Amino acid sequence: LTLDLDRSWREGWHLGAKLVRGAYMVHERQRAVERGYPDPIQPDVASSHSNYDACIDTLLVYCPCPERTSVMVATHNQSSVEKAAALLVANSAGEPAASRVPREQVAFGQLLGMADHLTFTLAACGLKAYKYVPYGPLKEVLPYLIRRAQENADALSGAKAQRDMMLAELRR
């Protein structure tokens, strides 16, 4: 990531980065074995979360050329979404946002039906929030959705809380 940021700064081109978490773990591990390079996957969930959040800081706070950087924060992890969002907005004490990348160049994305409460909150705060819908033949889409569900078990565990929040909002 830092190599790409530095290269875009040196060569003068706009870097567009989509920051994802654990997209193809099995495939990437197998590919590393076949091609003889180190396993690129974090050893555990805590390391994955820590690395993802460090990448958010690298992209938003320490970016060498923020005017030529655009970022898609693609995650269902509430903590990571809150961290990135907090970097994009001024705090209650009136201090400016910590992100050097303008908030207009940062977007958040989640799979439709997952972490909807995060997407709605981001949009309500004036941040760009997108939902995506995979489509195609069932034999191709279903394995993809199963991988997303497995990799996002923490997001799915909040489904009851999301339902309760939506019902409370409907009653209000």
N, C-alpha and C positions, 0 to 999 in steps of 0.2 A: 504494500500500500504506500509506504513512504517513498519507495523507488518510483512508483508511478506518479505520485504528487510532485516529487523533485523533477522528474523528467518533463512533466507537463509545464512546470515553471520554467525550466531551462529552454525548452523548445517552443514555448509560447502557444500551446494549444489548450483547449478547454477540456477538462477532465470531468467525465460523467461517471459516477460510481454508484452502483446498487449494492448496498451492504446487506448480505443475507447471512443466515445462521444455519449451518448444517444441511445444506440443500441436497447433497448427494453423497452422504457419508460412506455407504457401502461401496459405491462405484469408485469414489476417490481413493479409498484404501486399497482396493483391488488394482487400480491403475498404478498406484505408487509401487506396489509389489512387482507388477509386470514391467515397469519402466526403471525400477531400481533407484527410486528416490525416497527420501524420508516421508513417512505418513504425515499428510498435511492436516489431519483432523486432531482437534484438541482431545486430550486424554479423558476428560470427564466434563460433566455439565457445568460445574463451577468455573472451570478453565474456559469453557466456551463463552459463558456469560461475561467473564472478566475480559477476554480478548475482544469480544464484540463491542463492549463499552469503551475499551481503549481505542478501538478503531473509530468509534464515534468522535472521541476527543481529537484523534489525529486529523480526521476529516473536517470537523467543524471549528476547532479551537486553534490547532497548530498548523493548519493548512498554509503553505507558503504563498499561494496565489488565489485567495478566496474569490476574487471577482471572476475567475475563470474555472470555478469548481461548482458542480451541481451534484447533489446527493439524494439518493432514495434510501431511506431507512426502512428496510423491509423486514419487519419482525412482528410477532404476536406477543413478545415478551413485554409485560407491562413496565417493569423496572427500566428496561432499555428505552422504551418509548418515552417514559417520563423524563429520563436523563437527557435524551436528545431534545425533547420539547423545552425543557428548562434552559438549555443552552441557547435556544432561539428567541426567548422572550425576556423582556426586562423584568427584574425581580420587584417585589413589593416595596423595597427601599428606594426604588427609582434608578438603581444601577442599570446600565445598558446590558444587553444580551452578551453573553460570553462568546458566542459564535462569531467568527470572523466572516464566515460564509453568510451572505444575506439570506434571510428566511424565505425570500421568494425563490431561491435556488435549492431549497430543501423540501422534499416531500416524504410522506410516510405511506406505506402500503401494506395491506393485509389481505388475506384470502377472504372472500365473501362468506359470512357466517362464522368467522373466527375473530375474536377480539373486537366485535362491533362497538362495544362501549368505548374502547380506545379511539377508534376511528371517529366516532361521533364527537367525542370530547376534543380531539385535535381540530376537527372542522369548526367546532364552536369557539375555539380559541383563535381562529383565523389562520390556522396552519393548513398546508395542502395535505389532504388525506385521500387515498385512493383505495378502492376495493378491486380485486381482480377475480375473474371467473375463468377457470380452466375449461376448455371445450375441446371436443374431438371425439374419436371413437371410444366407446366405453372401455375397451381393453387397454387403451393408453391412458385414459383419464383416471380410472379407478386406482391403479398402482400409484400414480402421482398423489392422489388424495390420501391414500393410506400412508404413504411416506410423510406427508405433511402432518397427518394426525399423530403418527408415532413421534415425530420430531417436536411436535408442539403440545405434548401431553400437559405441560404446565398451563398453557393457554386454554386447553379444553377443560382442565379441572375447574376453571372459573365459570363454566357454563351456567351453573345454578345461580351464582352471584349475578351474572349478566341477566338471566331471566328475571330474578327478583328485582333488579334495578329497572328493567323495562316495565314490569308490572306496576311498580311504585310510581313510575312516571306516567303510565296510563291512568292510574287512579288520581293523580294530582290534577 
